[in-house]
Amino acid sequence: MDKFEINACAKWIGEKNFHTIALQVPDEDLDKVHDLIERLKSEIQIENLEFFLVGEGCSPCCNDLLNAQYCQAQGLIHFGHSCLSTTSSDQQQTIPVFYVFYQQSLPIEASTFLSTNSTDDKPYCLVFYDPCFQNGIEQYSSSRCIISKINVESTTDPSCFSLYGRSVQLPVALDPANYSIVFISHSNASLHNFALYFYAYSFHSFPSSSISSSKLLSKRMYAIECARNGSSYGLLISSNSLLNLPSTIHTLLDRIKLIFDKNDRQYYTFLMNTLSITKMNNFERNIDTYVLCSSCAESLWLSPEHKQFNIPLISLADIVHAFETSDEDLPMNYSFDLRQILSMIKPISDDTTKSEDDGSKAIVLKNPNSLLLQQRDGITRGLDNNKKWWGLQMNSENNEIQEKLPVAELKEGRTGIAAGYKNEKL
């Protein structure tokens, strides 16, 4: 039970004087939840203390603020690995989060590498790591080996470089000639993200991995081409992302819509809390390319291991690179971090405000948990209420028909090897 850091959790709850707390625990530790709650109650001298277990329906690395809000929790304790996508400085976010990263010791090869400082001939070495190595890495800091900090707060300091919830003070400009990069990983998704961002740098990862930055970059180049060639786009949004980074996503969506309008592209928006290929294939005749508008920087849907299905799925960064930059001006860094993507887009000026007619076709975001979905010129593509849906159970007429169908009696079928069919074509 040491990894749960019960004393630190109890101290945080006591200082905040919370009475209702949401706990987000990884699936492999669900059998320990009862003991965890009992230990917390014994450490906290607060009457009528309530705990709610959340985390169902979202990526384990993301904060499940949606279900925490349903529980009317005053705070959320997130156990295990985190993608660090949330920032408490983002406007409208109301539920404070306490992280327990399950601290681990550094891999032996990583500690050996940092102790000997056996990197290449670059003047400096930047060391990034997953949060579970936070306690064991500070001792390796030196004038040449610069250790990053876990920091979910946004910063405006120009000498401070921030990426995926890590920040570091830079003595000189960030450039491949000045720095080599070391990443100590617990999550493959975070390793892929950093390898992609620093593809032009000398990059070392621990534990050792055969990751290829060129392959990661090639997949993004393909995604950029899909973005350029598309004519109708589906913006995929989840309620949990709107709660994790509300103002960031709202601003991004406004600017992405302007990009589509400026380039005469059609778009739809979908509030889809749980993604599935079955759901998305309902719109295969309407959508050329899906755009994932998620706060999760480690989405499995964008990972190299996820096989491409019949409709391309790209990121917001791919849209920005496709329409806002030319091939010659592509930056040396590629990021899924929404705050960095937002900094790449030109701000909206007063003379680009849309007319009333255009505004009636746009999506309207009322608050972090309320989204009015509309489409731009969607009638011409045949997206209407007469469509039959799969995986959604939205068509009430079909549901009534299914309810009237008799339930077939279960019977024992044939056994043996299926062979000798004469009425089926090969």
C-alpha positions as CSV (number, residue, x, y, z in Angstrom):
1,M,0.0,0.0,0.0
2,D,3.0,2.3,0.1
3,K,2.7,3.3,-3.5
4,F,-0.7,5.0,-2.7
5,E,1.0,7.6,-0.6
6,I,-1.9,7.5,1.9
7,N,-0.4,10.1,4.3
8,A,0.1,12.6,1.5
9,C,-3.5,12.0,0.2
10,A,-4.9,12.4,3.7
11,K,-3.0,15.6,4.3
12,W,-4.3,17.1,1.0
13,I,-7.9,16.2,1.8
14,G,-7.5,17.6,5.4
15,E,-6.0,20.9,4.2
16,K,-8.7,21.4,1.6
17,N,-11.4,20.3,4.1
18,F,-13.1,18.1,1.5
19,H,-16.0,15.9,2.4
20,T,-16.6,14.3,-1.0
21,I,-13.6,12.9,-3.0
22,A,-13.4,11.0,-6.3
23,L,-10.7,8.3,-6.6
24,Q,-9.4,7.3,-10.0
25,V,-7.5,4.0,-9.7
26,P,-6.0,1.8,-12.4
27,D,-7.8,-1.4,-13.3
28,E,-5.0,-3.5,-11.9
29,D,-5.4,-2.0,-8.4
30,L,-9.2,-2.1,-8.2
31,D,-9.0,-5.0,-5.7
32,K,-7.2,-2.7,-3.3
33,V,-9.7,0.1,-3.3
34,H,-11.6,-1.1,-0.2
35,D,-8.4,-1.2,1.9
36,L,-7.4,2.2,0.4
37,I,-10.6,3.9,1.5
38,E,-10.4,2.3,5.0
39,R,-6.9,3.6,5.4
40,L,-7.8,7.1,4.2
41,K,-10.8,7.3,6.6
42,S,-8.6,6.2,9.5
43,E,-6.1,9.0,8.7
44,I,-8.6,11.8,8.2
45,Q,-10.5,13.3,11.1
46,I,-13.5,14.5,9.1
47,E,-17.0,13.4,9.6
48,N,-19.4,12.2,6.8
49,L,-16.5,11.6,4.5
50,E,-17.6,10.1,1.1
51,F,-15.4,8.5,-1.6
52,F,-16.5,7.7,-5.1
53,L,-14.7,5.5,-7.6
54,V,-14.4,7.0,-11.1
55,G,-12.4,6.3,-14.2
56,E,-14.8,4.3,-16.3
57,G,-15.1,5.4,-20.0
58,C,-12.0,7.5,-20.3
59,S,-8.3,6.8,-20.8
60,P,-6.6,5.8,-17.5
61,C,-4.0,8.5,-18.0
62,C,-6.6,11.3,-18.2
63,N,-8.4,12.9,-15.3
64,D,-12.0,11.6,-15.2
65,L,-13.5,15.0,-14.3
66,L,-16.8,14.1,-16.0
67,N,-17.7,11.4,-13.5
68,A,-16.2,13.3,-10.7
69,Q,-18.6,16.1,-11.5
70,Y,-21.5,13.7,-11.6
71,C,-20.6,12.6,-8.1
72,Q,-20.4,16.3,-7.0
73,A,-16.9,15.6,-5.8
74,Q,-14.9,18.5,-4.3
75,G,-11.6,17.0,-5.4
76,L,-10.1,14.1,-7.5
77,I,-7.2,11.9,-6.5
78,H,-5.6,10.4,-9.6
79,F,-3.5,7.3,-9.0
80,G,-1.0,5.9,-11.5
81,H,0.4,7.2,-14.8
82,S,-0.9,10.5,-16.1
83,C,-0.5,12.2,-19.5
84,L,-0.4,15.5,-17.6
85,S,-2.8,17.1,-20.1
86,T,-4.8,19.0,-17.5
87,T,-3.8,22.4,-16.2
88,S,-5.4,24.0,-13.2
89,S,-4.7,27.5,-14.7
90,D,-7.1,26.7,-17.6
91,Q,-10.3,28.8,-17.1
92,Q,-13.5,27.2,-16.0
93,Q,-11.9,24.1,-14.5
94,T,-13.3,23.8,-11.0
95,I,-12.3,20.4,-9.5
96,P,-8.7,20.4,-8.0
97,V,-6.6,17.2,-8.8
98,F,-4.0,15.5,-6.6
99,Y,-1.6,13.1,-8.3
100,V,-0.1,9.9,-7.0
101,F,2.3,8.7,-9.6
102,Y,3.3,5.3,-8.1
103,Q,7.0,6.3,-7.7
104,Q,9.6,3.8,-9.0
105,S,13.3,3.6,-9.0
106,L,15.1,4.4,-12.3
107,P,16.1,1.7,-14.7
108,I,19.6,0.5,-14.1
109,E,20.8,1.5,-17.5
110,A,19.3,5.0,-17.1
111,S,21.0,5.6,-13.8
112,T,24.3,4.3,-15.2
113,F,24.0,6.6,-18.2
114,L,23.2,9.7,-16.1
115,S,25.9,8.9,-13.5
116,T,28.7,8.7,-16.1
117,N,27.1,11.4,-18.2
118,S,28.1,9.4,-21.2
119,T,26.2,11.3,-23.8
120,D,27.4,12.7,-27.1
121,D,29.4,15.9,-27.8
122,K,26.5,18.3,-27.4
123,P,27.0,21.1,-24.9
124,Y,23.9,20.2,-22.9
125,C,21.7,17.2,-22.3
126,L,17.9,17.6,-21.5
127,V,16.4,14.8,-19.4
128,F,12.7,14.1,-19.6
129,Y,10.9,11.3,-17.8
130,D,7.5,9.9,-16.9
131,P,6.1,11.1,-13.6
132,C,6.7,7.8,-11.8
133,F,10.5,8.5,-11.8
134,Q,10.1,12.0,-10.3
135,N,11.6,11.2,-6.8
136,G,14.6,9.2,-8.1
137,I,16.0,11.5,-10.7
138,E,16.8,14.8,-8.9
139,Q,20.2,13.5,-7.7
140,Y,21.5,13.3,-11.3
141,S,21.3,17.0,-12.0
142,S,24.5,18.7,-13.1
143,S,25.7,21.8,-15.0
144,R,25.5,19.8,-18.3
145,C,22.7,17.4,-17.5
146,I,19.5,19.4,-17.1
147,I,16.6,17.6,-15.4
148,S,13.1,18.6,-16.3
149,K,10.3,19.2,-13.7
150,I,6.8,17.8,-13.6
151,N,4.6,20.9,-13.9
152,V,1.0,21.0,-15.0
153,E,0.8,24.8,-14.7
154,S,1.2,26.9,-17.8
155,T,4.0,29.4,-17.8
156,T,4.9,32.6,-19.7
157,D,8.6,32.6,-18.9
158,P,10.4,32.7,-22.2
159,S,13.4,30.9,-20.8
160,C,11.2,28.0,-19.6
161,F,10.4,25.3,-22.1
162,S,7.2,23.3,-21.4
163,L,6.0,20.1,-23.2
164,Y,3.4,17.5,-22.1
165,G,3.4,18.7,-18.5
166,R,7.2,18.9,-18.1
167,S,9.1,22.1,-17.9
168,V,12.8,23.0,-17.9
169,Q,14.9,26.1,-17.7
170,L,17.0,26.5,-20.9
171,P,20.5,28.1,-20.6
172,V,20.7,28.5,-24.4
173,A,18.2,28.4,-27.3
174,L,16.6,25.0,-27.9
175,D,18.4,23.7,-31.0
176,P,19.8,20.3,-32.2
177,A,23.3,21.8,-32.1
178,N,23.0,22.7,-28.4
179,Y,21.1,19.7,-26.9
180,S,20.8,16.0,-26.9
181,I,17.7,14.5,-25.4
182,V,17.2,11.7,-22.9
183,F,13.8,10.2,-22.1
184,I,13.1,7.7,-19.3
185,S,9.8,6.1,-20.1
186,H,7.1,4.1,-18.3
187,S,4.5,4.7,-21.0
188,N,5.1,3.8,-24.7
189,A,2.7,6.6,-25.7
190,S,4.7,9.3,-24.0
191,L,7.9,7.9,-25.5
192,H,6.5,8.1,-29.0
193,N,5.4,11.7,-28.3
194,F,8.8,12.9,-27.2
195,A,10.6,10.9,-29.9
196,L,8.4,12.6,-32.5
197,Y,8.9,16.1,-31.1
198,F,12.6,15.7,-30.9
199,Y,13.1,13.8,-34.2
200,A,15.8,16.2,-35.3
201,Y,17.8,15.8,-32.1
202,S,20.2,13.1,-30.8
203,F,17.6,11.1,-28.8
204,H,18.3,8.4,-26.2
205,S,15.5,6.4,-24.4
206,F,15.5,4.2,-21.4
207,P,14.7,1.4,-21.1
208,S,16.3,0.9,-24.5
209,S,13.8,1.0,-27.4
210,S,14.0,0.4,-31.1
211,I,11.7,3.3,-31.7
212,S,12.1,5.0,-35.1
213,S,11.5,8.7,-35.2
214,S,11.5,8.7,-39.0
215,K,8.6,6.2,-39.0
216,L,6.6,8.3,-36.6
217,L,7.2,11.4,-38.7
218,S,6.3,9.5,-41.9
219,K,2.9,8.7,-40.4
220,R,2.3,12.3,-39.5
221,M,3.2,13.4,-43.1
222,Y,0.6,10.9,-44.4
223,A,-1.9,12.4,-42.0
224,I,-1.1,16.0,-43.2
225,E,-1.8,14.8,-46.8
226,C,-5.1,13.3,-45.7
227,A,-6.0,16.7,-44.1
228,R,-5.1,18.6,-47.3
229,N,-7.0,16.2,-49.6
230,G,-10.2,16.0,-47.5
231,S,-13.4,17.9,-48.3
232,S,-15.5,17.0,-45.3
233,Y,-14.2,16.6,-41.7
234,G,-15.6,15.2,-38.5
235,L,-14.4,16.9,-35.3
236,L,-14.5,14.3,-32.5
237,I,-15.0,15.9,-29.1
238,S,-15.5,14.3,-25.7
239,S,-17.1,15.8,-22.6
240,N,-14.1,14.8,-20.5
241,S,-11.7,16.7,-22.8
242,L,-14.0,19.8,-22.5
243,L,-13.7,19.5,-18.7
244,N,-9.9,18.9,-18.7
245,L,-8.9,21.8,-20.9
246,P,-12.1,23.8,-21.4
247,S,-10.9,27.2,-22.6
248,T,-8.0,25.7,-24.7
249,I,-10.3,23.4,-26.6
250,H,-13.0,26.1,-27.0
251,T,-10.4,28.5,-28.5
252,L,-8.9,25.8,-30.7
253,L,-12.3,24.8,-32.1
254,D,-13.1,28.4,-33.0
255,R,-9.8,28.8,-34.9
256,I,-10.1,25.4,-36.6
257,K,-13.6,26.3,-37.9
258,L,-12.2,29.5,-39.3
259,I,-9.5,27.6,-41.1
260,F,-12.1,25.3,-42.6
261,D,-14.3,28.2,-43.6
262,K,-11.4,30.1,-45.2
263,N,-10.4,27.0,-47.2
264,D,-14.1,26.2,-48.1
265,R,-14.1,22.9,-46.3
266,Q,-17.2,21.3,-44.8
267,Y,-17.2,20.0,-41.2
268,Y,-19.4,18.2,-38.7
269,T,-18.8,18.0,-34.9
270,F,-19.5,14.9,-32.9
271,L,-19.7,14.7,-29.1
272,M,-18.5,11.1,-28.7
273,N,-17.4,10.2,-25.2
274,T,-16.3,6.7,-26.1
275,L,-14.8,6.3,-29.5
276,S,-15.4,3.2,-31.6
277,I,-14.9,2.3,-35.2
278,T,-18.5,1.1,-35.4
279,K,-19.9,4.5,-34.4
280,M,-17.6,6.4,-36.7
281,N,-18.4,4.2,-39.7
282,N,-22.0,5.4,-39.5
283,F,-20.8,8.5,-41.3
284,E,-18.4,7.0,-43.9
285,R,-20.4,8.5,-46.7
286,N,-20.4,12.0,-45.1
287,I,-16.9,12.2,-43.6
288,D,-13.6,12.0,-45.5
289,T,-11.3,12.5,-42.5
290,Y,-11.9,12.5,-38.7
291,V,-10.1,15.0,-36.5
292,L,-9.4,14.0,-32.9
293,C,-10.0,17.0,-30.6
294,S,-8.9,15.4,-27.4
295,S,-7.1,16.7,-24.4
296,C,-5.3,13.4,-24.0
297,A,-1.8,13.7,-25.3
298,E,-1.3,10.0,-25.3
299,S,-4.4,8.8,-27.2
300,L,-4.1,5.2,-28.4
301,W,-6.0,6.2,-31.5
302,L,-3.0,8.2,-32.7
303,S,-0.4,5.8,-31.6
304,P,1.7,3.8,-34.1
305,E,0.3,0.5,-32.9
306,H,-3.2,1.4,-33.8
307,K,-4.0,0.2,-37.2
308,Q,-5.5,2.7,-39.7
309,F,-9.1,1.9,-40.5
310,N,-11.2,2.9,-43.6
311,I,-11.6,6.6,-42.6
312,P,-8.3,8.4,-41.8
313,L,-8.1,9.7,-38.2
314,I,-5.8,12.7,-37.7
315,S,-4.9,15.2,-35.0
316,L,-5.5,19.0,-34.7
317,A,-1.8,19.5,-35.3
318,D,-2.2,17.8,-38.7
319,I,-4.9,20.3,-39.7
320,V,-2.7,23.2,-38.6
321,H,0.3,21.9,-40.6
322,A,-1.9,21.2,-43.6
323,F,-3.5,24.6,-44.0
324,E,-1.4,27.0,-42.0
325,T,2.2,26.0,-43.1
326,S,3.8,25.0,-46.3
327,D,6.1,22.0,-46.8
328,E,9.1,24.3,-46.7
329,D,8.0,26.0,-43.5
330,L,7.2,22.8,-41.5
331,P,8.8,23.1,-38.0
332,M,11.4,20.8,-36.6
333,N,9.1,19.8,-33.8
334,Y,5.8,18.0,-33.9
335,S,3.5,18.1,-30.9
336,F,0.1,16.7,-29.8
337,D,0.1,19.1,-26.9
338,L,-3.0,21.3,-27.4
339,R,-1.4,24.4,-25.8
340,Q,1.5,24.2,-28.2
341,I,-0.9,23.6,-31.2
342,L,-2.8,26.7,-30.1
343,S,0.3,28.8,-30.1
344,M,1.0,27.8,-33.8
345,I,-2.4,29.2,-35.0
346,K,-2.8,32.8,-35.9
347,P,-5.1,34.6,-33.4
348,I,-8.6,35.6,-34.5
349,S,-8.7,39.3,-35.5
350,D,-11.8,41.5,-35.4
351,D,-12.1,41.6,-39.2
352,T,-12.4,37.8,-39.4
353,T,-15.6,37.6,-37.3
354,K,-18.3,35.7,-39.1
355,S,-21.6,37.0,-40.4
356,E,-24.9,35.9,-38.8
357,D,-25.5,33.4,-41.6
358,D,-22.2,31.8,-41.1
359,G,-22.6,31.8,-37.4
360,S,-25.8,29.7,-37.7
361,K,-23.8,26.8,-39.2
362,A,-21.1,26.8,-36.5
363,I,-20.9,24.7,-33.4
364,V,-21.9,26.5,-30.2
365,L,-20.1,25.7,-26.9
366,K,-22.3,26.9,-24.1
367,N,-20.3,25.5,-21.2
368,P,-17.7,22.7,-20.5
369,N,-20.5,20.1,-20.3
370,S,-23.0,21.4,-22.8
371,L,-22.3,21.3,-26.5
372,L,-24.8,22.2,-29.3
373,L,-23.9,20.2,-32.4
374,Q,-24.6,21.5,-35.8
375,Q,-23.0,21.0,-39.2
376,R,-21.9,23.3,-42.0
377,D,-23.7,22.6,-45.2
378,G,-24.4,19.2,-43.9
379,I,-27.8,18.7,-45.7
380,T,-26.0,18.3,-49.1
381,R,-24.2,15.2,-47.8
382,G,-27.4,13.3,-46.8
383,L,-26.9,13.4,-43.0
384,D,-30.5,13.5,-41.7
385,N,-32.8,11.8,-39.2
386,N,-33.8,9.1,-41.7
387,K,-30.4,7.4,-41.5
388,K,-30.1,4.0,-39.7
389,W,-27.4,4.0,-37.1
390,W,-25.1,1.2,-35.9
391,G,-23.7,1.1,-32.4
392,L,-25.6,4.1,-31.2
393,Q,-29.2,3.0,-30.7
394,M,-30.4,6.4,-31.7
395,N,-33.2,5.4,-34.1
396,S,-36.3,4.9,-32.0
397,E,-38.2,3.2,-34.9
398,N,-35.6,0.5,-35.2
399,N,-35.6,0.0,-31.4
400,E,-39.4,-0.5,-31.5
401,I,-39.1,-3.1,-34.2
402,Q,-36.4,-5.0,-32.3
403,E,-38.5,-5.0,-29.2
404,K,-41.4,-6.6,-31.1
405,L,-39.3,-9.5,-32.5
406,P,-39.8,-12.7,-30.6
407,V,-36.9,-14.1,-28.6
408,A,-35.7,-17.3,-30.3
409,E,-35.5,-20.5,-28.2
410,L,-32.0,-21.6,-27.5
411,K,-31.2,-25.1,-28.9
412,E,-28.1,-27.2,-28.9
413,G,-26.4,-27.0,-32.3
414,R,-24.4,-29.5,-34.3
415,T,-20.9,-30.6,-33.2
416,G,-17.9,-31.7,-35.2
417,I,-15.9,-30.2,-38.0
418,A,-17.7,-28.0,-40.5
419,A,-17.2,-29.6,-43.9
420,G,-19.1,-30.8,-47.0
421,Y,-21.3,-27.8,-47.6
422,K,-22.7,-28.0,-51.1
423,N,-25.0,-24.9,-51.2
424,E,-22.2,-22.4,-50.4
425,K,-19.9,-20.8,-53.0
426,L,-16.2,-20.9,-52.3
